């Protein structure tokens, strides 16, 4: 016998975005169904690097990033744990004078959004960071950034959403998704589901949901490559990045160094780390961090993330169906943003608008680019 369910909001995808939205909506009194085809927080949301950084974001992401960053200060009250969130500061390294000039330009832009970044170079940089190699000549320090443990944070948002009243269904894939002119009608196994709103937060697989409504985006799967060392004496004092990308590193309280860079490989469904990439990036990492030269690597991993052509996520209303909201394509930078996106999605459902600018994240921006290139 089939089961019939109705929700104010059905959410496709139980990663950090979907779980954050479910929590925000349930806290505001809505009936929410959260559907995850595997386990909540087990995909990109739970296997990413764990950087919580505003630094380095493009200007169009700054209002969203600043809003999201404020939410991270409230993790214990929101999800019951701190998620090992540490305000370590984020140091973005420069390897040339041109890099340092670019960091200065970014810092000036960030000040317009209320964020301070300190530019450090020359002898002062070397004196402050003797543990950095000669490959780094300076950097930009954003003291309010940090890092957290995604394996703790992402599932905790789903648990908090359930505790707030969300009907969380894991190992439950939504199929036969349609809009009947009044409501969304969905199937999940033997369940017949109706919902007034549908949120598409299915990550790298979000085009499957969007495709039911003829609204796919030009998104490709990527496989971030990461690894962790044995415990080492504490020496990395900040979450580290490099201007131009390629390497990122942080050290946790127990001494392990989490490092990432380059791409693994995969088939669109599963990701695997690349031994060749790990070796190449580790050589570069050792030039920046000589303390890693004798370190043993104890584990490597990857995940599947969706990347858009411009590196910006897709957030906002569908252009083909009423009450369909998209939130996907975070291109490897969604861990910080996700709790803010969850609040924004709740704004759109309940208030019909949000104070956070979303124009740069519209799903139809790619259609507009294609049309202009043809013209």
N, C-alpha and C positions, 0 to 999 in steps of 0.2 A: 504494500500500500504506500502510495506517495504521500509525502509530508508537504503541507502548504504553509509558507511563512511570508510575513510582510514586515518590511522595515521602512523607516523614514529614509535611511541611507544604507545602501549596500556598497561595500568597498571590495574591489578586486585587488588583492595583493596585501600580504601581511608583513611587509618589510617595515622599516622605520617610518617611512612616510605614511603608509596605510594605518599602522598602529597609532601613530601620533594623531592622525585625523580622527580615528575611532575614539581615542581618549578625549580629545577636545570636544567632539560632538556629544559623546555620552555625558560628559560633565555638564553640558548645556541642555540636557534633558531629552535628547533624541534617541529613538530606537535604532540601533546600529547593528548591522551584520558585517563581520569582517571575515573574508574568505581567502584562505591561503592554500594553494595546491600542494605545498610541502609543509614546512614548519615555519612559524613566524620568526623572522629575524635570521633565517638560515641561509639566505642568499647574500647579495652584495652588502646588505645592511649589517650582517653579522660577521663578515669576513674581510672587511676593509681595513685600511691602515689605522684608523682611529684618530685622525687629526681633527681637532676642533679649532679651526682657524678662519678668521676673517681676512687676514693678510693675504694679498695676492689675488683677491677676487676682482673681477672687472667691475667697472663703475655701476653697470646696470644691476649687479647682484648685491650691491652694498646695503640698500635698505632692508632687503630680505635677510642678508647675513647678520646685520646688526640686531634685527628683531629676534632671529633665531638664537644668537649668542646670549641674549638676556635670558632666554628660557633655560639654557644650560645651567644657569646659577640656581635654578629651582628643582634640579633633578630629584633630590631626596623627597621633597614634598609631592612631586608629580608621580614618581614611579617607585618610591620606597627604598631606593639604593642610590649611592653616589656614582655608580658605574665606573669607579676608579678615575673619575674626572679630575684632572690636575691642571691648575692654571700655571703652566710652566713658562709661558711666553713662547712665541714662535719667532725663530731667527731664520730669516731668509738670506742665504749667502750669495755674495757676489764673487765672481771669479775674474772680473775685469773692471776697468774704470767705466766702460759702457754699461755693464750690469749695475754698477753702483749708481750711475746717473738715472737709470730706469727705476731703481728702487726709490730714489729721491722724488721722482715724478709721481710715482704711485703714492708715496707718503703725503704729498701735497694734495692729491685727489682725495685721499682718505680723510684728511683733516676736515674737508667739507662735509663729511658724513659723521663727524664727531669722534673719529678714531685717531689715536696718536700712534705713530710709528717712529722710533728713534733710529736715525742713520748713524752707524759707527764704522770708522775706517782708520787706516794708518796705525800708528803706534798704540793708540787707545784700544783699537780692536784686538791687536796681538796681545796686549797686556791683559785684557779682560778674558780672552779665550785662548789660553796657551795650549789647550788640548785640540785645537783645530790646526790642520795642516796648512802649508804655505799656499796650497791651491785656492784657499779662500782669502781674499784681500779686504773684505768688509762685509757689512750686512745691514739688514733692517730688522729691528726688534719690535714686535708687537706684544707688549707685556700681558695683555688680557687674553691672548689665545692660549691653547693648551692641547691636551689629548685625553682620550678616554678608551675604555675597553668595549669595542663594539659587540663582543660576544656576551657581554652582560647587559649593555644598554638596550639593544634592539629587542631581545625577548622580553625585557622588563616593561617596555612600553606596551607590548601586547598583553602582558599579565595585568598591568594597571588598567588597560582598556576593558578587560574582562571584569575586573573588580568594580569598575564604574558602571557596569551594566551592558557592555557590548557582548553580543552573541558571537564568540570567536570560533570559527570552524577551520581547523587545520586538516591537511590532507583532503581538501575539498576544492575541486576545480570547478569554476563557473563555466557553463557551456550554453549554447543556444541563447545568446544574449540579444535582446531586441527591445524596442520601445513601441508600445501599442498605440501611441498617440496621447496616452494619459500617464502611464507608468512604465517602468522597466519590468520586463518579464525575463526571468533567468531560470536556468536549470543547474542543479548540482547533484549528480547521481539521481536518486529518486525524489529529490526535493524540488518542488516548484516554488519559486521565490518571486515576489513582487516588491518593488521599491519605488519611492517617489524620486529619489536621487541615486545616481551611480557615480562613484569615484573610481577612476582608473589609475591605480598606483601599482601596477604589475611589473615595474622595473624593466628589465631587458626584454620582457615578454609583453609589454603593454600594447604593442602594435596588434597583437592578437585581439585584444578587447577593442581597440580603436577601429580595427578593420571591420567589425560588425556594423559600424556606422559610416564606412567609407571615408575614414579620416586618419589614415596612417601617416606617420612622420618618417623622414629620412634618417633613421637611427640604425647604428650597427653595434654588434656586441664587441666589447673589449674585455681583456682579461688581465687586470693589474697583477703584477708580479711582486710577491712579498716573502720575507723570511725573517727568522728570529734567531738570535745567537744564544749561546749558553750565558748564564749569569756572569757579569763582569763587575769589577769595581765601578762605582758610580762616577761618571765623568761627563756625560752629556747633560747639560743643565736646561736645555730648551728642546721643544719640538723643532726639528730642523727641516728646512727646504732649501732649494737652490733656485736662483733666478734662471728661468728657461726650462726648469723641470729636470727630470731624469733621476733624481735621488731624493729620498726623504728618510728621516731617521728620528727615532725617539728612544729613550731608555726608561723602563718602568722601575718601580721601587725595588723589585727583587733583583734588579741588575741586568735583566735581559734587554738586548737592543733589538727593537723592531725596525726593520729596514725595508724599503721598497724602491722600485724603479723599473722602468721598461714594461714589457708585456709578456704574459704567458701565452698559452694557446688554448683553443677550445673549439667546440662544434656548435656554439650557440646555445647549448643546453647545459653543458658543464665546462668549467675552466680548469686548467692544470698549469702549475708553474713551469717555467723554462729554466733548465739547468744552465744552458748557455747564457741566457740573459742574466741570471743570478751571478754567474762568474764575472761577466763583463761589468755589471753595475757595481759589484762588490769591489772590483779593482779601483773604480772611480771613488767609491765611498771611502776606501782606505786612504786615498790621497787627501780627502777632506778630514777624515777621522783616523789618524794613525793608531789610535787605541784599538781599532778593530783588526789590525793586521794578523794577530795570532788567535783571533776568536774562532771558536767552532760554531758552525751553523747547525742548529738542531731540528729545524723544521722549515719547510717552505710551503706556500699555498697560493691559490688564486681564487677568483670568483668571476661571475659574469655580470657586467654592467652595460647599460645602454649609453652610447655616445652620440650626440647630435653634431651636425656639421659645424655649428658655431660654439659648441661647448657649453651652451646655456640649456637649462632644463626646459621642459614644457610644463607650464603650470597655468591653469585657468579653464575657462568654459569652452566646451565644444562649439564649433561653428555649424554643426549639422543637426544636433539633437538638443532639445532643452533639458536642463538639469543633469547633464553629463559633464563632469569635471575631470580634467586630466592632470596628472602630477607624475612625470617620469622623465627619463633622459638626463639624469644628473651628471653624467659624463665623468664619474669618478670623484665628484666633489660634493656629494649629497649628505654626508654624515652630519656635519654642522647644521646644514640647512633644514633637515627633515622635521625637527620639532616646530620650527617656524612655519614650514609649509603646512603642517597639520593644523595649526591655528588658523592659517589663511583659508584653508579649505572649509573649516567650520564657519568662518566669517561669510564666505560666499554662499554657503547653504542657508545659514540662518538670517544673515543681514542683507544678502544679495550684492554685497560689495565688500572691499577690504581697503584699508588705508595704505597698504603696502603696494607699490607700483608693480604691475605684472605685464605691462605691454611688451617688454622684451622677451617674454616667455610664451607668447601666444602660439598655439599650434599652427595657425595659418601664416606665420611669418615665412615659412619655407615656400608656401604656395605663391606668396607675393614676390619672392626672389625669383622663382622659376618663371613667373609671368613676365617680370621685367626683363629677364635675360632673353626670352623669346621675342619680346617687342623690340 
